[in-house]
Structure formats: structure tokens, C-alpha cells
């Protein structure tokens, strides 16, 4: 099994496109896969969706953006 590490830059996109892109990307994640989300706001609606669907995340200050959010599936 190959572990995936995706990067998705959603800066400048209008809602709901960023959430749709994230959900499309993580829809088939397996344990160990990660998504680094590059974004300029804290996406609280996305956090609720992730929590409800068994995903975890860590938000940190970004280097090229306000936030870099790492998302992964719970094992």
C-alpha cells in the first residue's frame, strides 16, 4: 500500500469550492495518508465536517499563507 501526501492550495477560491476540493481529495484516504491544506483563513465549517467524518487535523501558521492545515484519517 502506498501512502499519499497531497498538497492543496485553496487561497483565492470562493466558498464552497475550498471545502468541496478538500472533501474530494480526502474521500478515499486510508490511514497514513495526509493532505496539507494551504489557506488564508481558519475553515471552521470544514473542521465540523472533518470531525463528523472521522478525520483529524492540525492547524499551524503557514510559510506562504496564514495557515497550513494537515488533515488525516483516523486509524
N, CA, C and O of each residue as an XYZ file, in Angstrom:
300
protein
N       0.850     -1.186      0.000
C       0.000      0.000      0.000
C       0.892      1.243      0.000
O       1.825      1.344      0.797
N       0.607      2.164     -0.874
C       1.356      3.407     -0.977
C       0.662      4.487     -0.155
O      -0.550      4.675     -0.251
N       1.441      5.185      0.647
C       0.903      6.291      1.445
C       0.917      7.552      0.586
O       1.896      7.840     -0.102
N      -0.179      8.293      0.638
C      -0.303      9.527     -0.145
C      -0.072     10.743      0.741
O      -0.522     10.788      1.885
N       0.633     11.724      0.197
C       0.814     13.015      0.854
C       0.477     14.081     -0.184
O       1.292     14.394     -1.052
N      -0.720     14.629     -0.089
C      -1.216     15.604     -1.057
C      -1.043     17.024     -0.506
O      -1.021     17.234      0.706
N      -0.921     17.985     -1.414
C      -0.905     19.402     -1.058
C      -1.996     20.075     -1.888
O      -2.093     19.865     -3.097
N      -2.815     20.887     -1.219
C      -3.905     21.570     -1.892
C      -3.887     23.041     -1.485
O      -4.073     23.365     -0.313
N      -3.667     23.916     -2.437
C      -3.640     25.361     -2.202
C      -4.985     25.927     -2.630
O      -5.309     25.952     -3.818
N      -5.768     26.382     -1.652
C      -7.103     26.908     -1.960
C      -7.193     28.417     -1.758
O      -8.289     28.978     -1.727
N      -6.042     29.073     -1.620
C      -6.052     30.532     -1.465
C      -6.702     31.175     -2.689
O      -6.418     30.803     -3.827
N      -7.569     32.139     -2.435
C      -8.226     32.874     -3.515
C      -9.492     32.223     -4.038
O     -10.209     32.842     -4.824
N      -9.796     30.992     -3.631
C     -11.027     30.334     -4.075
C     -12.201     30.845     -3.253
O     -12.052     31.175     -2.077
N     -13.359     30.906     -3.881
C     -14.573     31.358     -3.203
C     -15.331     30.149     -2.656
O     -15.361     29.099     -3.298
N     -15.952     30.286     -1.462
C     -16.774     29.201     -0.916
C     -17.889     28.861     -1.894
O     -18.404     29.752     -2.569
N     -18.264     27.616     -1.984
C     -17.838     26.460     -1.205
C     -16.698     25.660     -1.855
O     -16.404     24.549     -1.414
N     -16.065     26.199     -2.878
C     -15.055     25.435     -3.621
C     -13.934     24.854     -2.745
O     -13.575     23.693     -2.939
N     -13.363     25.612     -1.784
C     -12.288     25.008     -0.981
C     -12.726     23.743     -0.244
O     -12.009     22.742     -0.246
N     -13.911     23.787      0.392
C     -14.392     22.606      1.108
C     -14.652     21.465      0.141
O     -14.310     20.318      0.429
N     -15.249     21.763     -0.997
C     -15.518     20.714     -1.994
C     -14.223     20.058     -2.467
O     -14.159     18.838     -2.619
N     -13.197     20.867     -2.698
C     -11.907     20.323     -3.149
C     -11.270     19.441     -2.078
O     -10.734     18.375     -2.381
N     -11.331     19.895     -0.817
C     -10.773     19.100      0.287
C     -11.499     17.765      0.389
O     -10.859     16.714      0.445
N     -12.823     17.796      0.413
C     -13.597     16.565      0.575
C     -13.372     15.606     -0.583
O     -13.331     14.392     -0.385
N     -13.230     16.133     -1.771
C     -12.935     15.296     -2.935
C     -11.565     14.631     -2.791
O     -11.400     13.461     -3.138
N     -10.597     15.370     -2.285
C      -9.235     14.855     -2.150
C      -9.138     13.790     -1.066
O      -8.449     12.788     -1.256
N      -9.810     13.984      0.063
C      -9.663     13.053      1.186
C     -10.689     11.936      1.190
O     -10.652     11.072      2.067
N     -11.595     11.932      0.239
C     -12.685     10.965      0.226
C     -12.249      9.516      0.249
O     -12.968      8.675      0.788
N     -11.102      9.197     -0.315
C     -10.639      7.806     -0.330
C      -9.348      7.619      0.478
O      -8.589      6.680      0.236
N      -9.106      8.516      1.434
C      -7.910      8.417      2.266
C      -7.921      7.134      3.087
O      -8.963      6.664      3.543
N      -6.731      6.590      3.255
C      -6.504      5.445      4.130
C      -5.617      5.918      5.272
O      -4.987      6.970      5.161
N      -5.553      5.171      6.364
C      -4.646      5.553      7.455
C      -3.227      5.772      6.932
O      -2.698      4.957      6.177
N      -2.636      6.861      7.338
C      -1.294      7.225      6.891
C      -1.272      8.294      5.817
O      -0.270      8.992      5.661
N      -2.372      8.436      5.065
C      -2.456      9.475      4.036
C      -2.625     10.839      4.707
O      -3.255     10.941      5.760
N      -2.068     11.876      4.102
C      -2.225     13.231      4.634
C      -2.511     14.216      3.511
O      -2.150     14.003      2.353
N      -3.167     15.290      3.893
C      -3.395     16.422      3.000
C      -2.887     17.656      3.710
O      -3.272     17.924      4.848
N      -2.026     18.408      3.050
C      -1.609     19.715      3.575
C      -2.437     20.753      2.841
O      -2.313     20.915      1.627
N      -3.276     21.450      3.578
C      -4.164     22.464      3.031
C      -3.527     23.835      3.252
O      -3.260     24.226      4.388
N      -3.290     24.551      2.173
C      -2.717     25.898      2.219
C      -3.885     26.865      2.070
O      -4.563     26.878      1.043
N      -4.117     27.684      3.114
C      -5.325     28.503      3.141
C      -5.060     29.773      3.956
O      -4.190     29.784      4.826
N      -5.806     30.832      3.674
C      -5.603     32.105      4.363
C      -6.649     32.408      5.429
O      -6.699     33.526      5.943
N      -7.486     31.426      5.768
C      -8.445     31.606      6.859
C      -8.563     30.289      7.607
O      -8.130     29.247      7.116
N      -9.149     30.337      8.791
C      -9.381     29.111      9.546
C     -10.762     28.594      9.165
O     -11.762     29.223      9.510
N     -10.846     27.467      8.464
C     -12.121     26.989      7.908
C     -12.957     26.208      8.924
O     -13.007     24.979      8.875
N     -13.607     26.915      9.835
C     -14.383     26.260     10.886
C     -15.475     25.327     10.353
O     -15.666     24.258     10.932
N     -16.209     25.674      9.272
C     -17.189     24.722      8.733
C     -16.518     23.409      8.288
O     -17.087     22.332      8.468
N     -15.336     23.497      7.718
C     -14.607     22.294      7.317
C     -14.246     21.463      8.540
O     -14.358     20.238      8.503
N     -13.817     22.103      9.618
C     -13.443     21.365     10.828
C     -14.624     20.541     11.345
O     -14.442     19.403     11.777
N     -15.830     21.109     11.302
C     -17.017     20.354     11.746
C     -17.246     19.125     10.865
O     -17.547     18.043     11.369
N     -17.102     19.294      9.555
C     -17.302     18.177      8.617
C     -16.242     17.106      8.862
O     -16.557     15.917      8.885
N     -14.995     17.519      9.043
C     -13.923     16.550      9.292
C     -14.200     15.757     10.565
O     -14.071     14.533     10.574
N     -14.578     16.446     11.634
C     -14.850     15.789     12.921
C     -15.970     14.761     12.757
O     -15.869     13.644     13.265
N     -17.033     15.137     12.049
C     -18.188     14.247     11.872
C     -17.853     13.022     11.031
O     -18.541     12.006     11.121
N     -16.803     13.106     10.213
C     -16.483     12.016      9.292
C     -15.202     11.268      9.652
O     -14.661     10.533      8.827
N     -14.716     11.450     10.877
C     -13.604     10.646     11.356
C     -12.220     11.082     10.906
O     -11.302     10.265     10.835
N     -12.065     12.355     10.605
C     -10.755     12.885     10.229
C     -10.209     13.741     11.370
O     -10.966     14.294     12.168
N      -8.899     13.838     11.432
C      -8.229     14.700     12.400
C      -7.443     15.746     11.624
O      -7.194     15.587     10.429
N      -7.053     16.818     12.312
C      -6.296     17.872     11.646
C      -5.434     18.604     12.652
O      -5.654     18.547     13.862
N      -4.448     19.291     12.107
C      -3.573     20.159     12.902
C      -3.382     21.434     12.094
O      -2.937     21.386     10.947
N      -3.719     22.575     12.692
C      -3.555     23.871     12.030
C      -2.313     24.555     12.576
O      -2.115     24.620     13.789
N      -1.480     25.062     11.681
C      -0.245     25.757     12.054
C      -0.120     27.014     11.204
O      -0.739     27.104     10.143
N       0.661     27.975     11.647
C       0.930     29.127     10.785
C       1.622     28.655      9.504
O       2.534     27.830      9.551
N       1.185     29.179      8.374
C       1.786     28.786      7.099
C       3.026     29.609      6.786
O       3.233     30.679      7.357
N       3.838     29.106      5.886
C       5.005     29.872      5.447
C       4.639     30.811      4.313
O       5.154     31.926      4.241
N       3.742     30.367      3.415
C       3.306     31.194      2.289
C       1.856     31.637      2.431
O       1.331     32.346      1.572
N       1.217     31.222      3.503
C      -0.192     31.522      3.727
C      -0.400     31.740      5.218
O       0.515     31.532      6.015
N      -1.600     32.157      5.592
C      -1.872     32.352      7.023
C      -1.900     31.035      7.768
O      -1.476     30.969      8.922
N      -2.398     29.972      7.122
C      -2.499     28.670      7.783
C      -2.029     27.551      6.870
O      -2.179     27.614      5.649
N      -1.460     26.530      7.486
C      -1.171     25.252      6.829
C      -1.847     24.209      7.698
O      -1.471     24.018      8.855
N      -2.833     23.541      7.148
C      -3.630     22.595      7.919
C      -3.362     21.193      7.384
O      -3.584     20.916      6.205
N      -2.887     20.319      8.255
C      -2.632     18.937      7.881
C      -3.838     18.114      8.307
O      -4.278     18.189      9.454
N      -4.378     17.317      7.364
C      -5.574     16.518      7.595
C      -5.223     15.051      7.364
O      -4.505     14.722      6.420
N      -5.735     14.165      8.235
C      -5.506     12.735      8.048
C      -6.706     11.958      8.567
O      -7.495     12.471      9.361
N      -6.837     10.719      8.112
C      -7.912      9.841      8.556
C      -7.495      9.156      9.847
O      -6.343      8.754     10.007
N      -8.447      9.029     10.768
C      -8.176      8.253     11.988
C      -7.977      6.799     11.615
O      -8.571      6.311     10.653
N      -7.166      6.126     12.352
C      -6.915      4.693     12.065
C      -7.997      3.839     12.648
O      -7.959      2.617     12.511
